[in-house]
Amino acid sequence: MLFKPDLNGTAKAAGDRVARVASRARRRTVSIAITLLILGGLGYIAWTSLQQKQAANRAARPDLPVPVLAATPQIKDVPVYLDGVGAVRALNTVTVRSQVDGKLIAVNFTEGQDVKKGDVLGEIDPVIYKAQYDQAVAKKAQDEAQLANQRLDLVRYQQLAASNAGSKQQYDTQKAVIAQQEALVNSDQAQIDNAGATLGYTKIIAPLSGRAGLRQVDQGNIIHASDTTGLVIVTQLQPIAVQFSLPQQQIVRVNAASGKGALAVDVFGNDGITVIDSGTLKGIDNQVDPTTGTLKLKAEFPNASFQLWPGQFVNVRLKVDTLSQAIVVPTSAVQRGPAGTFSYVIGDGDIVTAKPVMVTQQNETEAVIASGLTPSDRVVTTGFANLSDGAKVIVGKVEQTPAADLAPRKKGSRPPQGDQVKDGKGERRGKKAEGGQAEGGAAQGGEQSGGGAKSQP
């Protein structure tokens, strides 16, 4: 007898499973909803408590002035500079080479020594060249003696021709022989000059004054006039040149300024602040470099203390103009907003007003104002965090500016007695002592009486 499955039981079991899954899903949904509701309630309670606390603080300390520092604009002449980057170049550099071949028998300089024009830097064995010179001198003496004899013969032939004892042709021929001999003597003198010059080349002379570099050839070696390395490189360091570049947009400005006279150029040291040497602009290149879009310029510096060295990279500034009687404020007084630059000006009742200003130029410390401020205004330089247009301020002194600690303090250390600071209202606040007890009678972890801020550890 075949078994026939109960279809009703199977369907019922499947329905029960579906019901259980649905039940678990409902319970999970309810749990999540309850959790979110609880979190939302806690958040609302915390937010309400915070708003109440802030409202209480505002009620306790209404309209507190904002502590700031201020400065008054100055009237002075301000130079206009163009900044560039350049490299130091020697004004003249010469590779001292030998002009004759021979053995180097002496080196008369020390590496790194300052040499003067005309100093003998090296000597080549002169024996061969001295012999050639003596030979040329002797040849001239021989030809001069022969010339003297021929001149005597000319006198005799002249006397014979005058008395018809000799032919006139012989006299004319002797005159031609003397002219040839005189030309030969002149050629001998040229040979002497050439041999003397060659003999002089055995002494290697410094062609200019400067600093000698490292020696390229040691004593005892055979050197040749065709050697490319030479004996030494002499570099002129005083004065010295600096080649730098400026953007092509400044060409018109530089040309206009150079047309009025020599332009001053300053070179900065490694710190980028200290001016180590000042010179003058000597030349402007005749074309713009198309690869960089910059114009090359060359300036000359006295380099009195050898602070500039060939190959050194330096920062350069070129003075192109001077703004006469300009209004100058600290750079920190110029703020930037959506509508442009502005400054907070302190008016009557220590109420600040935001005024738009136009800046001509500015650097790290000063800004030149073209319009918007007057010399009698007071501008805010520090304390912009809580500042807004129309806010009341209290102006502090420069010495009240907080200074950063040079090193972190040791944890748990007790500051010296009486180490107190003033807040923006002029109230004294005691620093919290070791163990959390605030100096000046304030309770541990509590606020000082009178609404003062918590003391800092």
C-alpha positions as a printed Julia matrix, in Angstrom:
457×3 Matrix{Float64}:
   0.0     0.0     0.0
   1.59    3.35   -1.1
   2.1     6.21    1.43
   0.3     9.42    0.51
   1.75   12.5     2.19
  -0.55   14.78    4.13
  -0.53   18.0     2.09
  -2.49   19.87    4.72
   0.18   19.2     7.41
   3.02   20.36    5.18
   1.28   23.58    4.33
   0.51   24.16    7.98
   4.17   23.69    8.98
   5.32   26.12    6.31
   2.79   28.66    7.47
   4.04   28.35   11.04
   7.61   29.05    9.95
   6.57   32.11    8.0
   4.64   33.37   10.98
   7.62   32.91   13.28
   9.94   34.81   10.9
   7.43   37.63   10.6
   7.08   37.76   14.36
  10.81   38.02   14.87
  11.02   40.8    12.25
   8.26   42.76   14.0
  10.01   42.4    17.35
  13.32   43.58   15.84
  11.65   46.58   14.25
   9.97   47.48   17.51
  13.29   47.17   19.39
  15.05   49.46   16.93
  12.27   52.0    17.1
  12.34   51.98   20.89
  16.14   52.39   20.89
  15.99   55.34   18.48
  13.23   56.89   20.54
  15.3    56.6    23.71
  18.4    58.05   22.0
  16.36   60.9    20.57
  14.93   61.66   23.97
  18.36   61.66   25.58
  19.68   63.93   22.83
  16.79   66.32   23.26
  17.34   66.42   27.01
  21.07   67.11   26.56
  20.43   69.83   23.98
  17.81   71.47   26.19
  20.18   71.38   29.14
  22.96   72.94   27.04
  20.68   75.7    25.79
  19.57   76.45   29.31
  23.16   76.57   30.52
  24.19   78.9    27.69
  21.16   81.1    28.36
  22.14   81.24   32.02
  25.69   82.19   31.11
  24.45   84.9    28.77
  22.14   86.18   31.46
  24.98   86.2    33.96
  27.53   87.92   31.61
  25.67   90.15   29.12
  27.53   92.12   26.41
  31.1    91.37   27.45
  33.66   93.43   25.45
  36.04   91.53   23.2
  39.71   91.92   24.19
  41.82   93.07   21.2
  45.09   94.77   20.33
  45.12   97.85   18.12
  47.54   99.95   16.11
  47.51  103.38   14.47
  48.42  103.74   10.76
  51.8   105.31   10.03
  52.79  107.74    7.31
  56.16  106.95    5.72
  57.98  106.32    2.47
  57.72  102.69    1.42
  60.09  101.12   -1.14
  58.6    98.9    -3.83
  60.51   95.68   -4.43
  60.33   92.9    -7.0
  61.44   89.55   -5.63
  63.35   86.98   -7.64
  65.6    83.94   -7.34
  69.07   83.91   -8.84
  72.53   82.39   -8.81
  75.88   83.96   -8.04
  78.25   84.19  -10.98
  81.91   85.18  -11.0
  82.44   88.45  -12.82
  85.4    86.86  -14.66
  86.63   83.27  -14.7
  89.85   82.22  -16.47
  91.35   78.77  -16.96
  95.09   79.43  -16.81
  96.78   77.27  -19.47
 100.33   76.92  -20.69
 101.13   78.45  -24.07
 104.17   76.22  -24.68
 105.04   72.58  -24.09
 107.51   71.55  -21.46
 108.2    70.23  -18.0
 106.55   72.04  -15.08
 109.43   72.78  -12.75
 107.69   75.07  -10.22
 104.19   75.84   -8.87
 104.18   79.22   -7.14
 100.68   79.4    -5.65
  98.68   77.75   -2.91
  95.24   76.33   -3.62
  92.6    78.86   -2.58
  95.09   81.73   -2.5
  94.23   85.24   -3.62
  96.47   86.13   -6.56
  97.08   89.41   -8.34
  97.29   90.13  -12.03
 100.83   89.45  -13.24
 101.79   86.97  -10.5
 103.83   83.98  -11.7
 101.72   80.91  -11.01
 103.99   78.29  -12.56
 107.3    77.86  -14.41
 108.2    75.59  -17.32
 111.75   74.42  -18.0
 113.16   77.29  -20.2
 116.4    75.64  -21.43
 115.25   74.86  -24.97
 113.49   78.2   -25.43
 116.48   80.12  -24.04
 118.72   78.39  -26.57
 116.38   79.36  -29.41
 116.44   82.95  -28.23
 120.23   83.04  -28.08
 120.4    81.52  -31.54
 118.17   84.25  -32.94
 120.29   86.95  -31.27
 123.47   85.48  -32.71
 121.98   85.28  -36.2
 121.09   88.95  -36.07
 124.6    89.91  -34.93
 126.06   87.94  -37.86
 123.8    89.65  -40.39
 124.46   93.09  -38.9
 128.24   92.56  -39.25
 127.78   91.57  -42.9
 125.57   94.63  -43.44
 128.28   96.91  -42.03
 130.85   95.48  -44.45
 128.49   95.9   -47.39
 127.94   99.54  -46.49
 131.71  100.12  -46.6
 131.83   98.52  -50.05
 129.04  100.84  -51.14
 131.11  103.87  -50.15
 134.08  102.58  -52.19
 131.93  101.85  -55.25
 130.44  105.32  -54.98
 133.91  106.92  -54.99
 135.03  104.81  -57.96
 131.93  105.65  -59.93
 132.43  109.34  -59.23
 136.02  109.23  -60.65
 134.97  106.99  -63.54
 137.27  104.29  -62.15
 134.37  101.93  -61.64
 131.03  101.23  -63.25
 127.84  102.87  -62.05
 126.09   99.49  -62.37
 128.31   98.0   -59.71
 127.38  100.86  -57.38
 123.64  100.32  -57.97
 123.99   96.56  -57.44
 125.69   97.15  -54.11
 122.83   99.41  -52.99
 120.36   96.6   -53.69
 122.51   94.11  -51.75
 122.5    96.44  -48.73
 118.7    96.79  -48.87
 118.36   92.99  -48.89
 120.73   92.73  -45.94
 118.79   95.33  -43.98
 115.58   93.37  -44.57
 117.37   90.24  -43.35
 118.43   92.06  -40.17
 114.82   93.13  -39.59
 113.75   89.49  -40.03
 116.34   88.49  -37.46
 114.87   91.01  -35.03
 111.43   89.49  -35.56
 112.88   86.07  -34.83
 114.38   87.45  -31.63
 111.02   88.91  -30.58
 109.28   85.63  -31.28
 111.88   83.63  -29.36
 111.69   86.12  -26.49
 107.91   85.81  -26.32
 108.15   82.02  -26.37
 110.74   82.17  -23.61
 108.42   84.41  -21.61
 105.62   81.83  -21.95
 107.69   79.5   -19.77
 106.42   81.6   -16.88
 102.64   81.09  -16.47
 101.2    84.47  -15.46
  97.88   85.23  -13.71
  95.78   87.16  -16.25
  93.6    88.81  -13.58
  93.27   89.29   -9.83
  91.11   86.72   -8.08
  90.97   83.51   -6.11
  92.97   80.49   -7.31
  91.14   77.19   -7.32
  92.47   73.66   -6.96
  95.68   72.78   -8.8
  95.09   70.7   -11.93
  98.71   69.72  -12.67
 101.43   68.78  -10.22
 105.04   69.87  -10.4
 107.24   67.62  -12.53
 104.61   66.76  -15.14
 104.9    67.57  -18.83
 102.23   70.06  -19.82
 101.13   71.02  -23.31
  99.53   74.07  -24.83
  96.72   71.82  -26.07
  95.72   70.68  -22.56
  92.08   71.65  -21.82
  92.25   71.44  -18.02
  95.02   73.99  -17.62
  97.09   74.6   -14.54
  94.43   76.27  -12.37
  91.18   78.24  -12.6
  91.28   81.83  -11.32
  87.94   83.36  -10.36
  87.3    87.04   -9.7
  85.28   87.35   -6.49
  85.45   91.11   -5.87
  83.24   92.44   -7.33
  80.9    89.58   -8.11
  77.73   89.21  -10.17
  74.3    87.73   -9.5
  72.06   86.62  -12.34
  68.37   86.4   -11.48
  65.01   86.17  -13.22
  61.75   88.11  -13.04
  58.36   87.31  -14.6
  57.79   88.75  -18.05
  54.87   90.79  -16.68
  57.41   93.03  -14.91
  59.37   93.99  -18.06
  57.68   97.36  -18.54
  58.02   98.24  -14.87
  61.72   97.37  -14.77
  62.53   99.21  -18.0
  60.68  102.32  -16.82
  62.53  102.3   -13.51
  65.96  101.64  -15.06
  65.42  104.58  -17.42
  65.38  106.92  -14.42
  68.75  105.76  -13.06
  70.65  102.89  -11.51
  68.47  100.44   -9.58
  69.45   99.02   -6.19
  69.51   95.26   -5.72
  69.68   93.4    -2.38
  70.69   89.81   -1.72
  69.31   87.89    1.27
  71.12   85.38    3.44
  70.12   81.82    4.19
  67.41   82.97    6.61
  65.64   84.88    3.83
  65.44   88.01    6.03
  68.95   89.43    6.49
  70.38   91.5     3.63
  73.98   90.33    3.23
  75.0    92.6     0.35
  73.66   95.45   -1.78
  74.6    96.29   -5.33
  73.32   97.8    -8.56
  71.6    96.45  -11.64
  74.06   96.22  -14.53
  72.21   94.6   -17.39
  68.86   93.33  -18.7
  68.66   90.5   -21.2
  67.38   91.36  -24.68
  64.79   88.58  -24.85
  62.4    86.57  -22.69
  63.1    82.9   -22.12
  60.19   81.22  -23.94
  60.41   78.04  -21.85
  59.93   79.78  -18.5
  58.39   83.14  -19.44
  61.01   85.0   -17.4
  63.5    87.77  -18.09
  67.13   87.48  -16.98
  68.85   90.37  -15.21
  72.39   90.81  -13.94
  73.49   92.79  -10.9
  76.95   93.53   -9.52
  77.92   93.46   -5.82
  81.13   94.54   -4.04
  81.25   91.3    -1.99
  83.54   92.91    0.56
  83.36   90.04    3.05
  83.18   87.2     0.5
  79.65   86.43    1.63
  78.69   85.59   -1.96
  80.25   82.6    -3.72
  80.01   81.51   -7.36
  77.31   78.91   -7.95
  75.36   79.86   -4.81
  71.56   80.2    -5.09
  70.2    83.37   -3.47
  66.99   85.34   -3.05
  67.11   88.77   -4.66
  64.94   91.86   -4.48
  65.04   94.72   -6.97
  63.93   98.2    -5.89
  61.88   99.76   -8.69
  60.0   102.57   -6.92
  59.29  104.37   -3.64
  55.77  105.17   -2.43
  56.01  108.62   -0.87
  54.02  109.38    2.31
  52.0   106.16    2.18
  49.59  104.92    4.88
  51.05  101.78    6.42
  49.37   99.35    8.86
  50.42   95.95   10.2
  49.58   93.14    7.8
  47.49   91.44   10.49
  45.08   94.41   10.43
  43.97   93.56    6.88
  41.24   90.91    6.78
  39.63   89.25    3.77
  35.9    88.71    3.39
  33.47   87.76    0.64
  33.44   91.35   -0.64
  37.22   91.87   -0.49
  39.69   93.25    2.02
  38.59   95.2     5.09
  39.82   96.34    8.5
  38.12   96.71   11.86
  38.31  100.37   12.89
  37.72  101.25   16.56
  35.36  104.21   16.86
  33.69  106.12   19.67
  32.82  104.06   22.71
  35.28  101.34   21.6
  32.8   100.08   19.01
  34.4    98.47   15.95
  33.28   99.04   12.38
  34.34   96.98    9.39
  35.63   99.33    6.68
  36.63   98.21    3.19
  40.24   99.04    2.31
  42.31   98.91   -0.87
  45.8    97.42   -0.45
  48.57   98.63   -2.74
  51.15   96.1    -1.58
  51.89   94.06    1.51
  54.53   91.77    2.93
  54.85   89.68    6.06
  54.81   92.68    8.41
  53.35   95.77    6.68
  50.53   96.6     4.29
  50.27   99.82    2.29
  46.7   101.15    2.19
  45.62  103.13   -0.87
  42.16  104.06    0.46
  39.78  103.31    3.31
  41.85  104.43    6.32
  43.13  107.71    7.73
  46.16  108.33    9.96
  43.87  109.03   12.91
  42.09  105.65   12.81
  42.76  102.8    15.18
  42.69   99.36   13.57
  42.42   95.98   15.27
  45.5    93.77   14.83
  44.78   90.84   17.19
  41.62   89.25   18.6
  39.43   88.53   15.57
  38.02   85.22   16.85
  34.94   86.71   18.59
  34.88   90.01   16.73
  32.05   91.24   14.55
  30.86   94.52   13.08
  29.4    96.71   15.83
  30.95   94.75   18.71
  32.36   96.5    21.75
  36.04   95.91   22.43
  38.55   96.5    25.15
  42.0    97.45   23.85
  44.92   95.84   25.6
  48.6    96.64   25.57
  51.21   95.03   23.41
  52.96   93.48   26.39
  49.76   91.57   27.22
  50.1    89.5    24.05
  50.31   85.84   25.12
  53.67   84.23   24.45
  54.11   80.55   23.7
  56.14   78.44   26.11
  59.56   77.53   24.8
  59.19   74.03   26.27
  56.3    72.05   27.8
  55.93   72.27   31.55
  56.41   69.28   33.77
  53.14   67.64   34.7
  52.06   68.17   38.28
  54.51   71.0    38.87
  53.25   73.82   41.05
  53.61   77.3    39.56
  55.22   79.95   41.75
  53.0    81.89   44.11
  51.51   85.01   42.67
  51.69   83.69   39.11
  48.43   85.18   37.93
  47.14   86.56   34.71
  44.5    89.11   33.84
  41.53   88.29   31.7
  39.97   90.65   29.17
  38.02   92.52   31.93
  41.12   93.19   34.01
  40.07   90.61   36.67
  42.81   88.48   38.2
  42.48   84.75   37.78
  44.54   82.42   39.91
  46.09   79.41   38.22
  44.96   76.09   39.58
  47.4    74.73   42.11
  48.71   71.19   42.29
  46.03   68.67   43.22
  43.23   70.63   41.53
  42.83   73.33   44.24
  42.56   76.72   42.54
  44.61   79.52   44.02
  42.79   82.57   45.28
  40.16   80.56   47.18
  38.31   78.98   44.25
  36.86   75.52   44.92
  38.31   72.46   43.16
  36.73   71.91   39.73
  34.35   74.83   40.27
  34.06   78.24   38.71
  35.39   81.36   40.41
  32.94   83.73   41.98
  31.8    86.66   39.89
  31.32   84.62   36.73
  35.09   84.25   35.99
  36.35   81.47   33.74
  37.81   78.27   35.19
  41.42   78.47   36.27
  43.78   76.6    33.99
  46.09   73.9    35.32
